[in-house]
Amino acid sequence: MTDTERDLADCVGAIYQAGSGDGGWLDVGSRICRILGAERALLNLGEPGGPSNLLMPSDGSEFAYAAHFHTADPYAAKARRDFAEARSHHLGNAKLGAELVAESDFLRSEFYADFARLHERRHTIGGMAGITEATPVLAFRSEKAGAFDESHIRLLRMLMPHVQRSLELRQRLGRDEHSGALTRAALDALPVGVGIVDAGLKIHFINDVARKHIAGPNSGLVSLAPDHLPAASSTSPP
């Protein structure tokens, strides 16, 4: 296995770890930068108060981008159009910056003059991901570092299907967690005691009313905190 193949395999593993919550997206960002020889990377998810870049630590350039320049980013605008017009065609694909936005238009833009040229974003490569909206992965180089080429396109295309599946996994896990929280809240609101018990009589959930009953002196059940036992157990009534 070559160093590049090993770096790709390690990056794919980090992508799935990040999507499942077992790893950090910043690790993914550093690995993508290493593979592509990039100085910065971008994977934005919309958040209250502005977009949040998962791949880079927050610094002055990230704050400036989130506060204003994301609205003037021609690459993000192109990604939104491509995603809306032909999602299935563009998912998993990657292109050089000049294929996405004409060089002459980019160099005349506010985005380049007031932001990109100052923050190592002269040259760009981009791959498309997204579930309900465009979520491109972009990597950047400064003027001094030089442009990306077709070899970098091939490398990014190898990673993009895994980024897509990881985002889908992240959404699914978040939805399951949200659904579970709503279920627990609904059960806690009931005026009667409710418990969920498996075949081995281990209690996996009890609502607030049931917890008060168990705490009573005449209860036939004992519920211990997770620090003491992994699950509560049932006992015979005295």
C-alpha positions as CSV (number, residue, x, y, z in Angstrom):
1,M,0.0,0.0,0.0
2,T,1.4,3.4,-1.0
3,D,1.4,6.4,1.3
4,T,-1.4,8.0,-0.7
5,E,-3.6,4.8,-0.5
6,R,-2.9,4.6,3.3
7,D,-3.8,8.3,3.7
8,L,-7.1,7.8,1.7
9,A,-8.0,4.7,3.8
10,D,-7.3,6.6,7.0
11,C,-9.3,9.6,5.8
12,V,-12.3,7.4,4.9
13,G,-12.2,5.8,8.4
14,A,-12.1,9.3,10.0
15,I,-15.1,10.4,7.8
16,Y,-17.3,7.6,9.1
17,Q,-16.1,8.1,12.7
18,A,-17.1,11.8,12.4
19,G,-20.5,11.0,11.0
20,S,-21.2,8.5,13.8
21,G,-20.1,10.9,16.5
22,D,-17.1,8.8,17.5
23,G,-14.6,11.2,15.9
24,G,-14.1,14.8,15.1
25,W,-14.6,16.5,11.7
26,L,-11.5,18.6,12.3
27,D,-9.4,15.4,12.0
28,V,-11.2,14.8,8.6
29,G,-10.3,18.4,7.5
30,S,-6.6,17.9,8.3
31,R,-6.5,14.6,6.5
32,I,-8.2,16.1,3.4
33,C,-5.7,19.0,3.4
34,R,-2.9,16.5,3.6
35,I,-4.1,14.3,0.7
36,L,-4.9,17.3,-1.6
37,G,-1.9,19.4,-0.5
38,A,-4.4,22.1,0.5
39,E,-4.1,24.8,3.1
40,R,-7.7,25.1,4.1
41,A,-10.9,23.0,3.7
42,L,-14.6,23.7,4.0
43,L,-17.7,21.7,4.7
44,N,-20.4,24.0,5.8
45,L,-23.6,23.0,7.6
46,G,-26.2,25.7,8.2
47,E,-26.5,26.7,11.8
48,P,-28.4,29.4,13.7
49,G,-26.4,32.5,13.3
50,G,-24.6,31.5,10.1
51,P,-22.9,28.5,8.5
52,S,-20.5,26.4,10.5
53,N,-17.4,24.9,8.9
54,L,-16.8,21.4,10.3
55,L,-13.4,21.0,8.8
56,M,-11.4,23.9,10.2
57,P,-10.9,25.4,13.7
58,S,-12.7,28.7,14.2
59,D,-10.3,31.7,13.5
60,G,-10.6,35.1,12.0
61,S,-11.2,33.9,8.4
62,E,-13.9,31.4,9.5
63,F,-15.7,34.1,11.6
64,A,-15.5,36.5,8.6
65,Y,-16.9,33.9,6.3
66,A,-19.8,33.0,8.6
67,A,-20.6,36.6,9.3
68,H,-20.7,37.9,5.7
69,F,-18.7,36.3,2.9
70,H,-20.7,33.1,2.7
71,T,-23.4,35.2,1.1
72,A,-20.9,36.4,-1.6
73,D,-19.2,33.0,-2.2
74,P,-19.5,32.2,-5.9
75,Y,-18.6,28.5,-5.4
76,A,-21.3,28.1,-2.8
77,A,-23.8,29.8,-5.1
78,K,-22.8,27.5,-8.0
79,A,-23.2,24.4,-5.7
80,R,-26.7,25.4,-4.8
81,R,-27.7,25.8,-8.4
82,D,-26.1,22.5,-9.4
83,F,-27.8,20.7,-6.5
84,A,-31.2,22.2,-7.3
85,E,-31.0,21.5,-11.0
86,A,-29.4,18.1,-11.2
87,R,-28.7,16.7,-7.7
88,S,-28.0,13.1,-8.7
89,H,-25.7,14.1,-11.5
90,H,-23.5,16.2,-9.3
91,L,-23.4,14.2,-6.1
92,G,-20.0,12.6,-5.6
93,N,-18.5,14.6,-8.4
94,A,-15.5,17.0,-8.0
95,K,-14.2,19.8,-10.2
96,L,-11.5,22.4,-10.3
97,G,-12.4,25.9,-9.2
98,A,-12.1,27.2,-12.8
99,E,-14.7,24.7,-14.0
100,L,-17.1,25.9,-11.3
101,V,-16.6,29.6,-11.6
102,A,-14.8,31.3,-14.5
103,E,-11.5,32.7,-13.4
104,S,-12.2,36.2,-14.8
105,D,-15.5,36.3,-12.8
106,F,-13.8,35.0,-9.6
107,L,-10.9,37.5,-9.8
108,R,-13.4,40.4,-10.2
109,S,-15.6,39.4,-7.3
110,E,-15.9,41.0,-3.9
111,F,-15.3,37.5,-2.5
112,Y,-11.8,37.3,-4.0
113,A,-10.8,41.0,-3.5
114,D,-11.9,41.3,0.2
115,F,-11.7,37.7,1.4
116,A,-10.2,34.9,-0.6
117,R,-6.9,36.5,-1.6
118,L,-6.3,37.4,2.0
119,H,-7.0,34.0,3.5
120,E,-5.2,31.4,1.3
121,R,-8.2,30.8,-1.0
122,R,-6.9,31.7,-4.4
123,H,-7.2,28.2,-5.9
124,T,-10.1,25.9,-5.2
125,I,-11.2,22.4,-5.8
126,G,-14.8,21.3,-4.9
127,G,-16.8,18.1,-4.5
128,M,-20.5,17.8,-4.1
129,A,-22.4,16.2,-1.2
130,G,-25.8,17.0,0.4
131,I,-29.1,15.6,1.5
132,T,-31.7,18.3,1.4
133,E,-29.4,21.1,0.4
134,A,-26.0,21.4,-1.3
135,T,-23.2,20.6,1.1
136,P,-20.0,20.8,-1.0
137,V,-16.5,20.0,0.2
138,L,-14.1,22.6,-0.9
139,A,-10.3,22.7,-0.5
140,F,-8.1,25.8,-1.0
141,R,-4.6,26.9,-1.8
142,S,-2.9,30.3,-1.7
143,E,-1.4,31.9,-4.8
144,K,2.1,30.9,-3.7
145,A,1.1,27.2,-3.3
146,G,-0.2,26.9,-6.9
147,A,-3.3,25.5,-8.5
148,F,-4.8,22.0,-8.1
149,D,-4.8,19.6,-11.0
150,E,-6.6,16.5,-12.3
151,S,-4.8,14.2,-9.9
152,H,-6.4,16.0,-7.0
153,I,-9.8,15.7,-8.7
154,R,-9.4,11.9,-8.8
155,L,-8.4,11.9,-5.1
156,L,-11.4,14.0,-4.0
157,R,-13.8,11.9,-6.1
158,M,-12.7,8.9,-4.1
159,L,-13.6,10.6,-0.9
160,M,-16.9,12.2,-1.9
161,P,-19.2,9.1,-1.7
162,H,-18.0,8.5,1.8
163,V,-18.6,12.1,2.8
164,Q,-22.2,11.7,1.5
165,R,-22.8,8.5,3.4
166,S,-21.3,10.0,6.5
167,L,-23.7,13.0,6.3
168,E,-26.6,10.7,5.8
169,L,-25.5,8.7,8.9
170,R,-25.1,11.9,10.9
171,Q,-28.6,13.0,10.0
172,R,-30.1,9.5,10.8
173,L,-28.5,9.3,14.2
174,G,-29.6,12.9,15.0
175,R,-33.1,12.1,14.0
176,D,-33.1,8.9,16.1
177,E,-31.8,10.8,19.1
178,H,-34.4,13.5,18.6
179,S,-37.2,11.0,18.3
180,G,-36.0,9.2,21.5
181,A,-35.9,12.5,23.4
182,L,-39.5,13.2,22.3
183,T,-40.6,9.8,23.3
184,R,-39.1,10.1,26.8
185,A,-40.6,13.6,27.2
186,A,-44.1,12.2,26.2
187,L,-43.8,9.3,28.7
188,D,-42.6,11.6,31.5
189,A,-45.7,13.7,30.9
190,L,-48.1,10.7,31.5
191,P,-50.0,10.7,34.9
192,V,-49.3,6.9,35.3
193,G,-46.1,5.1,35.9
194,V,-44.5,3.5,32.7
195,G,-41.5,1.4,32.4
196,I,-39.7,-0.4,29.6
197,V,-38.4,-3.9,30.6
198,D,-36.6,-6.5,28.5
199,A,-37.0,-10.2,28.6
200,G,-34.4,-10.5,31.4
201,L,-36.5,-8.1,33.6
202,K,-33.9,-5.3,33.2
203,I,-35.5,-1.9,33.3
204,H,-34.4,0.2,30.4
205,F,-36.6,3.2,31.0
206,I,-38.9,4.5,33.7
207,N,-40.8,7.7,33.7
208,D,-41.0,10.2,36.6
209,V,-44.2,8.7,38.1
210,A,-42.8,5.2,38.0
211,R,-39.5,6.4,39.5
212,K,-41.5,7.8,42.5
213,H,-43.4,4.5,42.9
214,I,-40.1,2.5,42.9
215,A,-38.7,4.8,45.5
216,G,-41.6,4.0,47.8
217,P,-41.1,1.6,50.8
218,N,-43.6,-1.0,49.5
219,S,-42.3,-1.3,46.0
220,G,-41.2,-4.7,44.7
221,L,-38.6,-3.1,42.3
222,V,-35.3,-1.5,42.9
223,S,-33.8,1.0,40.4
224,L,-30.1,1.8,40.7
225,A,-28.2,4.6,39.0
226,P,-26.0,3.6,36.0
227,D,-22.9,4.3,38.1
228,H,-23.8,1.2,40.2
229,L,-25.3,-1.2,37.6
230,P,-25.8,-1.0,33.8
231,A,-29.6,-1.5,34.3
232,A,-32.0,-1.6,37.1
233,S,-33.2,-5.0,38.2
234,S,-36.5,-6.4,39.6
235,T,-36.8,-8.1,43.0
236,S,-39.4,-10.2,44.6
237,P,-41.8,-8.3,46.8
238,P,-41.2,-8.8,50.5
